[in-house]
Amino acid sequence: MKLKLGIPKGSLQDITVKLFKKAGFNITIPSRSYFPSIDDDEIEAILFRAQEMSRYVENGTIDCGITGYDWILENNSKVVRVSELIYAKQSMKPVRWVLAVPEGSSVRKVSCLKGKKIATELVGVTKAYLKKKKVKAEVEFSWGATEIKTKMGADAIVEVTETGASLRANGLKIIDTVCESTTRVIANRSAWQNSWKRKKIEKIVLLLKGAILAEQKVGLKMNIQKKNLEKVISILPAMKRPTISMLSEKGWFDVDTIIDEEVVKEIIPRLKKAGASGIIEYPLNKVIY
């Protein structure tokens, strides 16, 4: 038996392949091929655009896939939402679909767009947002390069962003958030009822979540004299209590812990000052709670 797994082609492709590698699965994507090889004989991988992934999962073409929550909503797909994975093209954060207008526009809020034209790839979600806001406007599908559509007749756009940099570079300002989206693992309803496939999907999710968590953390090892042990431990913001092992040299201990990568540059000098020596920082592949 094989699990048919959809890998997102496009903006999520590279980061997804990287995370699979950290999770223990090596994926190779030959040029001009939609059938990547993966070093797991129980998995058959297929490339699909994130925009259409949920449709292929829903109709059973594939058993499960990775896509954005935005495209599940857009396609109104009836699928099993297995797990949320917080990662995007540039960061390990959710992305936003935002309503944006030209910098010089008199539009300050969504109500000002009554009777106006909005360009977006996320047509269905945008229409639902406007209905909720009780604003009647024309929503036009954009085939890409949405940031320039205000120079081609659109009064506003709804576009996805992580940082807002591309919008600012194109002279646009954000006036509202239409929705937030995170990457999701989804499964076909029938496939999810198959115990073998379900266990296989759950195993993949467990390892991917461990790889994502490891992206934000590092390991620290250090040697500490007994007299400095409590002082050093009090500095460490560990996930749990650090692992402490006695060294062969009397009165010395090895301390091993995991901390957030963003704080390590502040902590290492403090550890050194408190008496830690032989400090080693090392990357992690997976962190499983």
Secondary structure as GFF3:
##gff-version 3
##sequence-region A 1 289
A	DSSP	beta_strand	3	9	.	.	.	ID=ss1
A	DSSP	alpha_helix	13	23	.	.	.	ID=ss2
A	DSSP	beta_strand	27	28	.	.	.	ID=ss3
A	DSSP	beta_strand	37	38	.	.	.	ID=ss4
A	DSSP	beta_strand	43	49	.	.	.	ID=ss5
A	DSSP	alpha_helix	50	58	.	.	.	ID=ss6
A	DSSP	beta_strand	64	68	.	.	.	ID=ss7
A	DSSP	alpha_helix	69	75	.	.	.	ID=ss8
A	DSSP	beta_strand	80	85	.	.	.	ID=ss9
A	DSSP	beta_strand	95	102	.	.	.	ID=ss10
A	DSSP	three_ten_helix	110	113	.	.	.	ID=ss11
A	DSSP	beta_strand	117	120	.	.	.	ID=ss12
A	DSSP	alpha_helix	123	133	.	.	.	ID=ss13
A	DSSP	beta_strand	138	141	.	.	.	ID=ss14
A	DSSP	three_ten_helix	146	151	.	.	.	ID=ss15
A	DSSP	beta_strand	156	161	.	.	.	ID=ss16
A	DSSP	alpha_helix	165	169	.	.	.	ID=ss17
A	DSSP	beta_strand	172	181	.	.	.	ID=ss18
A	DSSP	beta_strand	183	187	.	.	.	ID=ss19
A	DSSP	alpha_helix	189	193	.	.	.	ID=ss20
A	DSSP	alpha_helix	195	215	.	.	.	ID=ss21
A	DSSP	beta_strand	217	225	.	.	.	ID=ss22
A	DSSP	three_ten_helix	226	228	.	.	.	ID=ss23
A	DSSP	alpha_helix	229	235	.	.	.	ID=ss24
A	DSSP	beta_strand	243	246	.	.	.	ID=ss25
A	DSSP	beta_strand	252	260	.	.	.	ID=ss26
A	DSSP	three_ten_helix	261	263	.	.	.	ID=ss27
A	DSSP	alpha_helix	264	273	.	.	.	ID=ss28
A	DSSP	beta_strand	277	283	.	.	.	ID=ss29
###
